[in-house]
């Protein structure tokens, strides 16, 4: 992102502040008509993609070029048209009323500008993927034989699908989610970040885990998990917490690739952690018509298991290599940490309002107001005019990537819907799996990871869900389990080589080899890959079942994660031989699956863990 200077910094900052204030206004007094709300959202944010993000590495880093200004101005025209002619567009008959020349031109401008904005602000991979999907809709499908053959769509119908439809395309429902819920939560994250909650998370993690074996790595796991609840972006999380944790790990003897990998794996999990979960949870709620708070509850135990899995991998690595803790004299005291615990009040208010039935939109708005008021408890955290300005500016800046990604995802969904490729793919998965659920899940896991490589969380999930979810539903999986399964693997693509974007970001901070860092991060998070399968085979993990079922399922999964982490690290009180690691690995995979009744699974898991503990503890003591 460019660092603007002088008058330009204030002019663009004023534009961003206006964007944030208008979204706050609609949160307080009611949203506009959908086309107007979405048009206004992209009217403010799409031009910022060209002003803030350089076109190439050689472009100026402190000011936009003439071509940037031209693209920024052009990108506002389709949104202006959607706002002004919203009533007329709502009255037209879709795919019946012919398009005017102006609508076709504006539609082309909207698509071209959006693709370029995705290339700059989101990821070149997403821009390329969008181009491939569009090419498939218009002409590529005609030359592909077999089940994916498609007769093609006329240009005018394609432009209508991309630009003028109310529920699909650039100004469709996915952009609507960004224009309401997501923007408010991004702004909320920006506001509480200005109050210093990020420092509180880091200090808390240091005090809680810094003095234990492998403390610096555990600090990264805890602080990234806490910060991830408000950031919801793996790479942003890496750069925020990694600037502290990675140098700390390296200074105490951690290998650079391991230090970067810990931060990458922990930061990626932030998108799985309620209450915010990036924009994905809001999109999921809209796609499957399930209340947002229900998705948060369903995802909670899985997120805990993911972080426990990464934590166990870190712990075994630390014990195996005798990695030292942080000197306790350098850790903050509990007293100094708890002095700023009041900064968590806005998060508590957010959760409370969601639980008692407030919409996410109103809960986020109220929490922003509370965050500003709570900041005045102590002088050091006051929300001064400068901090408030920065919160409003960076709230809009941080929303650019999400808005562009959501609009791009809407465009891809439009292609999937109008070409029927999603239904074709789901039928193919069912056919190839021969109706066996496990085989189908493996296919969908691989597809979700491939589609998510190089993409941010929201579009990765939306695209993966559009092609993978129908297949799982055909295989008889519950809709919430289906979408959480796809969501997990679309997110975990951020640390899956060869395109592990979170791993690459962490490697830059660690000064390590990106590929080695990516593979190490993948290994650290691998124990978490078991969690989505438990969602499917043991739905009690997503709170579908009695209290007893939920507790027993979580306990079995908890023990499975210990065995899997131990197997992957080759340590359980002592070094494990290859046969021992293989046994641990098999036990970890078999326990969560419903081969036997849940109560017996729990008793067997407990017995195996207890037996292993006694045997290997004794062996380690007398070795």
Long-range contacts (C-beta under 8 A, 24 or more apart in sequence): 1-52, 1-53, 1-397, 2-51, 2-52, 2-53, 2-54, 2-60, 2-61, 2-62, 2-63, 2-64, 3-61, 3-62, 4-51, 4-52, 4-62, 4-63, 5-62, 5-63, 8-63, 12-48, 12-51, 12-52, 13-389, 13-393, 15-44, 15-47, 15-48, 15-396, 16-44, 16-48, 16-392, 16-393, 16-394, 16-395, 16-396, 16-397, 17-389, 17-392, 17-393, 17-396, 18-44, 19-44, 19-45, 19-396, 19-399, 20-187, 20-392, 20-393, 20-395, 20-396, 21-392, 23-179, 23-183, 23-184, 23-187, 24-184, 24-187, 24-365, 24-368, 26-180, 27-184, 27-361, 27-362, 27-364, 27-365, 28-365, 31-179, 31-180, 31-361, 33-86, 33-90, 34-166, 34-176, 35-82, 35-83, 35-86, 35-89, 35-90, 35-166, 35-171, 36-82, 36-83, 36-86, 37-176, 37-179, 37-180, 38-82, 38-171, 38-172, 38-175, 38-176, 38-179, 39-79, 39-80, 39-82, 39-83, 39-86, 39-171, 40-79, 40-83, 40-179, 41-175, 41-178, 41-179, 41-183, 41-403, 42-75, 42-78, 42-79, 42-170, 42-171, 42-175, 42-179, 42-403, 42-407, 43-76, 43-79, 43-80, 43-83, 44-396, 45-396, 45-399, 45-400, 45-403, 45-404, 46-75, 46-76, 46-79, 46-113, 46-114, 46-117, 46-403, 46-404, 46-407, 47-72, 47-73, 47-75, 47-76, 48-72, 48-396, 48-397, 48-400, 49-75, 49-117, 49-120, 49-121, 49-400, 49-404, 50-75, 50-116, 50-117, 50-120, 52-121, 52-397, 52-400, 53-120, 53-121, 53-400, 54-120, 55-120, 71-113, 71-116, 74-109, 74-113, 75-109, 75-110, 75-113, 75-114, 75-117, 77-106, 77-109, 78-106, 78-107, 78-109, 78-110, 78-113, 78-163, 78-170, 81-106, 82-171, 89-164, 89-166, 90-166, 92-164, 94-160, 94-164, 94-165, 95-157, 95-160, 98-156, 99-156, 99-159, 99-160, 99-164, 103-159, 103-160, 103-163, 103-164, 104-155, 104-156, 104-159, 106-163, 107-159, 107-160, 107-162, 107-163, 107-164, 108-159, 110-162, 110-163, 110-170, 111-159, 111-162, 111-163, 111-170, 111-411, 114-170, 114-404, 114-407, 114-408, 114-411, 115-408, 117-404, 118-404, 118-405, 118-408, 121-400, 121-401, 121-404, 122-401, 122-404, 122-405, 122-408, 122-455, 122-456, 122-459, 123-454, 123-455, 123-456, 123-501, 124-454, 125-453, 125-454, 125-455, 125-499, 126-405, 126-408, 126-454, 126-455, 126-456, 126-459, 127-408, 129-412, 129-451, 129-455, 129-463, 130-408, 130-411, 130-412, 133-411, 133-412, 133-415, 133-416, 134-158, 134-411, 134-415, 136-415, 136-419, 136-421, 137-415, 137-418, 137-419, 141-419, 141-421, 147-424, 147-427, 147-428, 148-421, 148-424, 150-419, 150-420, 150-421, 153-418, 153-419, 157-418, 158-418, 161-414, 161-415, 161-417, 161-418, 162-411, 162-414, 165-414, 168-410, 168-413, 168-414, 168-417, 168-418, 169-410, 169-411, 169-414, 170-407, 170-410, 170-411, 171-407, 171-410, 172-410, 172-413, 172-414, 173-286, 173-410, 174-283, 174-286, 174-406, 174-407, 174-409, 174-410, 174-413, 174-462, 175-403, 175-406, 175-407, 175-410, 176-286, 177-279, 177-282, 177-283, 177-286, 177-406, 178-279, 178-399, 178-402, 178-403, 178-406, 178-407, 179-403, 180-361, 181-279, 181-282, 181-292, 181-360, 181-361, 181-364, 182-279, 182-282, 182-399, 182-402, 182-403, 182-406, 182-458, 183-395, 183-399, 183-402, 183-403, 184-360, 184-361, 184-364, 184-365, 184-368, 185-232, 185-276, 185-279, 185-282, 185-360, 185-364, 186-232, 186-395, 186-398, 186-399, 186-402, 187-364, 187-368, 187-391, 187-392, 187-395, 187-396, 187-399, 188-230, 188-346, 188-350, 188-364, 188-367, 188-368, 188-371, 189-230, 189-231, 189-232, 189-276, 189-395, 189-398, 190-391, 190-392, 190-394, 190-395, 190-398, 191-368, 191-371, 191-372, 191-383, 191-391, 191-395, 192-230, 192-343, 192-346, 192-347, 192-371, 193-230, 193-391, 193-394, 194-383, 194-387, 194-388, 194-390, 194-391, 195-343, 195-371, 195-374, 195-375, 195-381, 195-383, 195-387, 196-340, 196-343, 196-380, 196-381, 197-230, 197-343, 197-344, 198-227, 198-240, 198-241, 199-340, 200-337, 200-340, 200-341, 200-343, 200-344, 201-226, 201-227, 201-241, 202-241, 202-244, 203-332, 203-336, 203-337, 203-340, 204-337, 206-326, 206-331, 206-332, 207-331, 207-332, 207-333, 207-334, 207-337, 210-325, 210-326, 210-328, 210-331, 211-325, 211-326, 211-328, 211-331, 212-325, 213-315, 213-318, 213-319, 213-323, 213-324, 213-325, 214-314, 214-315, 214-317, 214-318, 214-319, 214-323, 214-325, 215-325, 215-326, 216-245, 216-248, 216-249, 216-252, 216-254, 216-259, 216-325, 216-326, 217-245, 217-249, 217-254, 217-258, 217-259, 217-262, 217-314, 217-317, 217-318, 217-323, 218-311, 218-314, 218-315, 219-245, 219-248, 219-326, 220-245, 220-246, 220-249, 220-262, 220-263, 220-266, 221-262, 221-266, 221-307, 221-310, 221-311, 221-314, 223-266, 224-263, 224-266, 224-267, 224-269, 224-270, 225-266, 225-269, 225-270, 225-273, 225-307, 227-270, 228-266, 228-267, 228-269, 228-270, 228-271, 228-273, 229-270, 229-273, 229-274, 229-275, 229-276, 229-347, 230-276, 230-347, 231-270, 232-270, 232-271, 232-276, 232-277, 232-278, 232-279, 232-280, 232-457, 233-270, 233-271, 233-278, 233-401, 233-456, 233-457, 234-264, 234-267, 234-268, 234-270, 234-271, 234-457, 234-491, 234-494, 234-495, 234-501, 234-502, 234-505, 235-267, 235-494, 235-501, 235-502, 235-505, 236-398, 237-266, 237-267, 237-268, 237-270, 238-263, 238-264, 238-267, 238-502, 238-505, 238-506, 238-509, 239-505, 239-509, 241-266, 241-267, 242-267, 242-505, 242-506, 242-509, 243-509, 246-506, 246-509, 246-510, 248-326, 250-510, 252-323, 252-324, 252-326, 253-323, 253-324, 254-323, 255-512, 256-510, 256-511, 256-512, 256-517, 257-507, 257-510, 257-512, 257-513, 257-516, 257-517, 257-520, 258-317, 258-520, 259-510, 259-512, 260-503, 260-506, 260-507, 260-509, 260-510, 260-512, 260-517, 260-520, 260-521, 261-503, 261-506, 261-517, 261-518, 261-520, 261-521, 261-523, 261-524, 262-310, 262-314, 262-521, 262-524, 263-506, 263-509, 263-510, 264-494, 264-495, 264-500, 264-502, 264-503, 264-505, 264-506, 264-517, 264-518, 264-521, 265-310, 265-313, 265-495, 265-502, 265-521, 265-524, 265-525, 266-307, 266-310, 267-502, 267-506, 268-491, 268-492, 268-494, 268-495, 268-502, 268-521, 268-525, 269-303, 269-306, 269-307, 269-310, 269-525, 269-528, 271-457, 271-491, 271-494, 272-299, 272-302, 272-303, 272-306, 272-487, 272-488, 272-491, 273-299, 273-303, 273-307, 274-299, 274-300, 274-303, 275-347, 275-350, 275-351, 275-354, 278-456, 278-457, 278-458, 279-402, 279-405, 279-406, 279-457, 279-458, 280-457, 280-458, 280-461, 280-487, 280-490, 280-491, 282-360, 283-406, 283-409, 283-458, 283-461, 283-462, 284-461, 284-465, 284-483, 284-484, 284-487, 285-360, 287-462, 287-465, 287-483, 288-479, 288-480, 288-483, 290-479, 290-480, 292-354, 292-360, 293-354, 293-355, 294-480, 295-480, 295-484, 296-354, 297-543, 298-480, 298-484, 298-542, 298-543, 298-544, 299-484, 299-542, 300-543, 301-541, 301-542, 301-543, 301-550, 301-554, 301-557, 302-484, 302-488, 302-531, 302-532, 302-534, 302-535, 302-541, 302-542, 305-528, 305-531, 305-534, 305-541, 305-554, 305-557, 305-558, 305-561, 306-525, 306-528, 306-531, 308-558, 308-561, 309-525, 309-527, 309-528, 309-530, 309-531, 309-561, 309-564, 309-565, 310-524, 310-525, 310-527, 310-528, 312-527, 312-561, 312-562, 312-565, 312-566, 313-523, 313-524, 313-527, 313-565, 313-568, 313-569, 314-524, 316-565, 316-566, 316-569, 316-571, 316-572, 317-569, 317-571, 319-571, 320-569, 320-570, 320-571, 320-575, 339-378, 340-378, 340-381, 342-374, 342-377, 342-378, 343-374, 343-375, 343-381, 345-370, 345-371, 345-374, 346-370, 346-371, 346-374, 401-456, 402-456, 402-458, 405-455, 405-456, 405-458, 405-459, 406-458, 406-459, 406-462, 408-459, 409-458, 409-459, 409-462, 409-463, 412-459, 412-462, 412-463, 412-466, 413-462, 413-463, 413-466, 416-466, 416-467, 421-467, 422-466, 422-467, 422-470, 423-470, 425-467, 425-468, 425-470, 425-471, 426-467, 426-468, 426-470, 426-471, 426-473, 426-474, 427-471, 427-474, 429-468, 429-471, 429-474, 430-471, 430-474, 430-475, 433-475, 435-475, 437-475, 437-476, 437-477, 437-536, 440-471, 440-472, 440-475, 441-472, 441-475, 441-485, 441-533, 441-536, 443-471, 444-468, 444-471, 444-472, 444-485, 444-486, 444-489, 445-485, 445-489, 445-532, 448-486, 448-489, 448-490, 448-493, 449-489, 449-490, 449-492, 449-493, 449-496, 450-493, 451-490, 451-493, 452-489, 452-490, 452-491, 452-492, 452-493, 452-494, 452-496, 453-493, 453-496, 453-498, 453-499, 453-501, 454-493, 454-499, 454-501, 455-490, 455-493, 457-490, 457-491, 457-494, 460-490, 460-491, 460-493, 461-486, 461-487, 461-490, 461-491, 463-490, 464-489, 464-490, 465-490, 472-536, 477-536, 478-539, 478-544, 480-542, 480-544, 481-535, 481-536, 481-539, 481-542, 481-544, 482-536, 484-532, 484-535, 484-542, 485-532, 485-533, 485-535, 485-536, 488-531, 488-532, 488-535, 489-529, 489-532, 492-525, 492-528, 492-529, 495-521, 495-522, 495-525, 496-522, 497-522, 523-568, 526-564, 526-568, 527-561, 527-564, 527-565, 527-568, 527-588, 528-561, 530-557, 530-560, 530-561, 530-564, 530-588, 530-589, 530-592, 531-557, 533-592, 533-593, 534-592, 537-592, 537-593, 537-594, 538-592, 538-594, 538-598, 540-598, 549-598, 552-598, 552-599, 552-601, 552-602, 553-592, 553-598, 555-602, 555-605, 555-606, 556-591, 556-592, 556-598, 556-601, 556-602, 556-605, 557-592, 559-591, 559-605, 559-606, 559-608, 559-609, 560-587, 560-588, 560-589, 560-591, 560-592, 560-605, 561-588, 562-609, 563-587, 563-588, 563-591, 563-608, 563-609, 563-612, 564-588, 564-589, 572-612, 572-616, 573-613, 573-616, 573-617, 573-619, 573-620, 574-616, 574-619, 574-620, 574-623, 584-612
